[in-house]
Amino acid sequence: MKQVHYEELVDLSRLCTIKVGGKAKKVYFPENIEQVKQLITQSVEENKRFVPLGVGSNTVFADGVLDHIFVSTKKLKKLQIIKKDRYFFITAEAGVSFKTIVSVVKKYNLEGFEYLSGIPASIGGAVVMNAGAFGSQISDILEEVVWIDMEGNVHRLPASTIDFGYRTSPFQKGGFVYSAVLKLKQSERNISSVIKKHLEERNRKQPLDLPTSGSTFKNPPEKPAGYLLERAGMKGFRIGGMAFSEKHANFLVNLGGGRFKDLKELIETAERRVGELYQIKLEREIRIVE
Ligand SMILES: Cc1cc2nc3c(=O)[nH]c(=O)nc-3n(C[C@H](O)[C@H](O)[C@H](O)COP(=O)(O)OP(=O)(O)OC[C@H]3O[C@@H](n4cnc5c(N)ncnc54)[C@H](O)[C@@H]3O)c2cc1C
């Protein structure tokens, strides 16, 4: 079988939006489903952790050289659009970015995706995280997901059979989301202007001028994580080059030269302080790869 293309000693800080981490011994770039299956088999045989990579907007990497099977979705970008009456079915491979989906949504004036428009995600990462905003999440507009389990079996799953929750999906347990079908309706409203409004709101609330990994913690049922962190004195709290943002207490930002160890210490300090103050155990939203 053809060897899947890979690069060696890849700088992990280039593979996550907060720009931390050491090096990946190898990063693989599969181009089709067979190559992904091949890499799954390799990770099982070599007893190495299988780590799919999207945009890296919810992921942070440890320092040092990490010897996992890192699987980039950069070369999985096929997109197919089928129109049936007023509905558009968009089939996107894992590496298709939300930016690309937004351009399709604008072109055909489709509704249902506007709330997600500013999230810096890939389709694969968004399905795994069940990414969402303004009360909507990607699971609301999903029709189907193609997922490969760690035995290499390919499952074509209707979205209604998948147990999605708040920033959770069964895919967080492992395997690879290969593609997804979104179902969107042609709108009567001007969707481009709705998207513009959402983007402005994000700009106002989020520290988009600095490298960040988005929300660090999920919102507990009691109160938003940002509120709890602010009360616990974490807003603007800095260790080394890393801090909880002055603009949004739940966003970690890299102020320049921020290291993984600073980030980890900040997370642990926040968890301890909120635990002591409110007896609430914060649940991490960001994914740490060590
Ligand atoms: C500025 C900013 C704003 C954000 N705003 C929001 C928001 O409003 N709402 C929200 O929900 N999130 C938000 N996020 C977080 C993040 O964008 C989302 O979680 C997004 O879905 C992550 O997508 P990704 O492609 O970057 O995933 P990654 O960070 O690359 O990966 C996330 C996890 O999924 C796994 N994964 C990636 N691709 C696959 C695949 N194909 N198969 C299996 N596993 C895979 C990874 O191994 C990792 O565990 C924000 C982040 C930033 C930086």
PDBQT file of the ligand as one rigid body, heavy atoms in Angstrom, charges set to zero:
ROOT
HETATM    1  C1  LIG A 301     -11.448  32.782  18.570  1.00  0.00    +0.000 C 
HETATM    2  C2  LIG A 301     -12.167  31.488  18.854  1.00  0.00    +0.000 A 
HETATM    3  C3  LIG A 301     -13.556  31.497  18.968  1.00  0.00    +0.000 A 
HETATM    4  C4  LIG A 301     -14.231  30.312  19.217  1.00  0.00    +0.000 A 
HETATM    5  N1  LIG A 301     -15.593  30.338  19.324  1.00  0.00    +0.000 NA
HETATM    6  C5  LIG A 301     -16.272  29.190  19.532  1.00  0.00    +0.000 A 
HETATM    7  C6  LIG A 301     -17.700  29.187  19.613  1.00  0.00    +0.000 A 
HETATM    8  O1  LIG A 301     -18.362  30.209  19.499  1.00  0.00    +0.000 OA
HETATM    9  N2  LIG A 301     -18.313  28.002  19.814  1.00  0.00    +0.000 N 
HETATM   10  C7  LIG A 301     -17.624  26.821  19.923  1.00  0.00    +0.000 A 
HETATM   11  O2  LIG A 301     -18.251  25.765  20.077  1.00  0.00    +0.000 OA
HETATM   12  N3  LIG A 301     -16.269  26.800  19.860  1.00  0.00    +0.000 NA
HETATM   13  C8  LIG A 301     -15.585  27.937  19.664  1.00  0.00    +0.000 A 
HETATM   14  N4  LIG A 301     -14.226  27.913  19.605  1.00  0.00    +0.000 N 
HETATM   15  C9  LIG A 301     -13.501  26.638  19.782  1.00  0.00    +0.000 C 
HETATM   16  C10 LIG A 301     -13.247  25.890  18.475  1.00  0.00    +0.000 C 
HETATM   17  O3  LIG A 301     -13.212  26.784  17.377  1.00  0.00    +0.000 OA
HETATM   18  C11 LIG A 301     -14.294  24.808  18.213  1.00  0.00    +0.000 C 
HETATM   19  O4  LIG A 301     -14.303  23.831  19.215  1.00  0.00    +0.000 OA
HETATM   20  C12 LIG A 301     -14.066  24.099  16.857  1.00  0.00    +0.000 C 
HETATM   21  O5  LIG A 301     -15.112  23.236  16.608  1.00  0.00    +0.000 OA
HETATM   22  C13 LIG A 301     -12.755  23.332  16.817  1.00  0.00    +0.000 C 
HETATM   23  O6  LIG A 301     -12.544  22.955  15.482  1.00  0.00    +0.000 OA
HETATM   24  P1  LIG A 301     -11.076  22.584  14.988  1.00  0.00    +0.000 P 
HETATM   25  O7  LIG A 301     -11.152  22.140  13.591  1.00  0.00    +0.000 OA
HETATM   26  O8  LIG A 301     -10.148  23.728  15.280  1.00  0.00    +0.000 OA
HETATM   27  O9  LIG A 301     -10.778  21.378  15.954  1.00  0.00    +0.000 OA
HETATM   28  P2  LIG A 301      -9.384  21.023  16.643  1.00  0.00    +0.000 P 
HETATM   29  O10 LIG A 301      -9.099  21.987  17.733  1.00  0.00    +0.000 OA
HETATM   30  O11 LIG A 301      -8.355  20.820  15.609  1.00  0.00    +0.000 OA
HETATM   31  O12 LIG A 301      -9.780  19.616  17.282  1.00  0.00    +0.000 OA
HETATM   32  C14 LIG A 301     -10.678  19.530  18.352  1.00  0.00    +0.000 C 
HETATM   33  C15 LIG A 301     -10.759  18.076  18.804  1.00  0.00    +0.000 C 
HETATM   34  O13 LIG A 301     -11.342  17.302  17.777  1.00  0.00    +0.000 OA
HETATM   35  C16 LIG A 301     -10.437  16.289  17.317  1.00  0.00    +0.000 C 
HETATM   36  N5  LIG A 301     -10.629  16.219  15.860  1.00  0.00    +0.000 N 
HETATM   37  C17 LIG A 301     -10.378  17.194  14.937  1.00  0.00    +0.000 A 
HETATM   38  N6  LIG A 301     -10.741  16.756  13.721  1.00  0.00    +0.000 NA
HETATM   39  C18 LIG A 301     -11.188  15.489  13.862  1.00  0.00    +0.000 A 
HETATM   40  C19 LIG A 301     -11.699  14.490  12.970  1.00  0.00    +0.000 A 
HETATM   41  N7  LIG A 301     -11.815  14.722  11.669  1.00  0.00    +0.000 N 
HETATM   42  N8  LIG A 301     -12.072  13.300  13.490  1.00  0.00    +0.000 NA
HETATM   43  C20 LIG A 301     -11.959  13.037  14.808  1.00  0.00    +0.000 A 
HETATM   44  N9  LIG A 301     -11.476  13.920  15.705  1.00  0.00    +0.000 NA
HETATM   45  C21 LIG A 301     -11.112  15.146  15.233  1.00  0.00    +0.000 A 
HETATM   46  C22 LIG A 301      -9.062  16.744  17.755  1.00  0.00    +0.000 C 
HETATM   47  O14 LIG A 301      -8.175  15.655  17.926  1.00  0.00    +0.000 OA
HETATM   48  C23 LIG A 301      -9.382  17.449  19.064  1.00  0.00    +0.000 C 
HETATM   49  O15 LIG A 301      -9.546  16.524  20.110  1.00  0.00    +0.000 OA
HETATM   50  C24 LIG A 301     -13.516  29.095  19.363  1.00  0.00    +0.000 A 
HETATM   51  C25 LIG A 301     -12.111  29.103  19.246  1.00  0.00    +0.000 A 
HETATM   52  C26 LIG A 301     -11.441  30.290  18.982  1.00  0.00    +0.000 A 
HETATM   53  C27 LIG A 301      -9.953  30.260  18.854  1.00  0.00    +0.000 C 
ENDROOT
TORSDOF 0
